[in-house]
Amino acid sequence: MSITVKVPSVGESITTGVLGAWRKKSGEYVKSGDVLFEFETEKVTTEVYADTAGGLKTLVGEGAEIQVGQVVAEIDETAKAPAGTAAAAPKPPGESGPGSLDLSPAVRRLVEENKLDASKITGTGKEGRLVKEDILNYIESQKLAAAITPAPQPAVEKLIPRETIAVAASAVSPTGRTTRKKMSQLRKKIADRLVSAQRQAALLTTFNEIDMTNTMVLRKKFQDRFVEKHGVKLGFMSFFVKAAVYALQQVPAINARIEGDEIVQNHFYDIGIAISAEKGLFVPVLRNVDQLGLGGIEKAIIDYAKKAKAGQIALGDLEGGVFSITNGGTFGSMLSTPIVNPPQSAILGMHNIVERPVAVDGRVEIRPVMYVALTYDHRQVDGKDAVTFLVRIKEYIENPALALLEV
């Protein structure tokens, strides 16, 4: 009897995606719980598991666009398992930990692919259970150890200068002036979504500059005490998140969205933070940041950064934001015009901090200055509101005591 493998639903707003990679090959015997393939959407990548054991027959190739509910493979339950691949006996309830074999399918795949001994890795999950991040961190630590251990020189390198070897290698390298590769379906979907956002909204960008002196002095003065209490460093993003809440409260038109022929006014403050990862840019949402302190915000951002690096960002982490912040300054950007994340009405762009001459009380001083940009949907937000909003951001960052005064 053959069981069909269908593309699962990963959220109400997701109907299509891309079959990123088959983890099991057609004709291979799979066990229940094995990872079969990756389902990539414009927001997240989801691993799809086998519900039963048997012989796998794939029906769709890697890179193909697939629909939620579509049949992409079949599993023949009558197929016999090859010798030596019998399913492991179930573990007694409660038996887990770094030395056990009670591994999730994703963790087991990483262990097997990298030929690791799971018993040598310390688990940080519940009851000492190994999680995906433990495996990734262990692999990185092994790479670092190998990098700092001198490798024995091959005999040829002792006889031939390294410069000669480098020249010889470059001589046989490809010399083509261009390289072409087909755009992936996932990249196409992202491109279509960005173009659609610009086509459907009337996007404009307004700019301002912020003197970072007071925030930088405050951060430097209390950094050690902050780390001692919260266990994380105090960054600039948490200040801007709180500044965004302050500005949204002052200019509620930004905290709204267009839905059909209605304007939906939000009365909560869930802020999306752009985080760069290997597979692209994610914008996970910090929930109810008006109720969080700087420490809570910094911890939440770090948690999301770790999840993004480990490929564990879930669709629920990305949904429901009312406003977004992106920081191109981490890559050295001086100025940009970020694109609004629909259905939100605006996005704030932070940039790098550069020392510039500034007129202060009739004299010129060198101050650390950041340019900021607010891109907004002019259908919903008037120019006056957009400018006022950015002024409120500037006001908060230049005078962080406003948080205490609540004015």
ABEGO torsion letter per residue (X at the ends): XBBBBBBBBAEAABABBBBABBABBBGBBBBBGBBABBBBBAABBBBBBBABBEBBBBABBBGBBBBBGBBABBBBAABBBBBGABBBBBBBBGBBEAABABBBAAAAAAAAAAGBBAAABBBABBGGBBBAAAAAAAAAAAAAAAAABBBBBBAAAAABBAAAAAAAAAAABBABABBBBBBBAAAAAAAAAAAAAAAABBBBBBBBBBBAAAAAAAAAAAAAAAAAAAGBBBBAAAAAAAAAAAAAAABAAABBBBBEABBBBBABBBBBBBBBBAAEBBBBBBBGAAABBAAAAAAAAAAAAAAAAAGABBAAAABGBABBBBBAAAAGBABBBBBBBOABABBBBBBBBBBBBBBBGGBBBBBBBBBBBBBBBAAABBAAAAAAAAAAAAAAAABAAAAAAGX
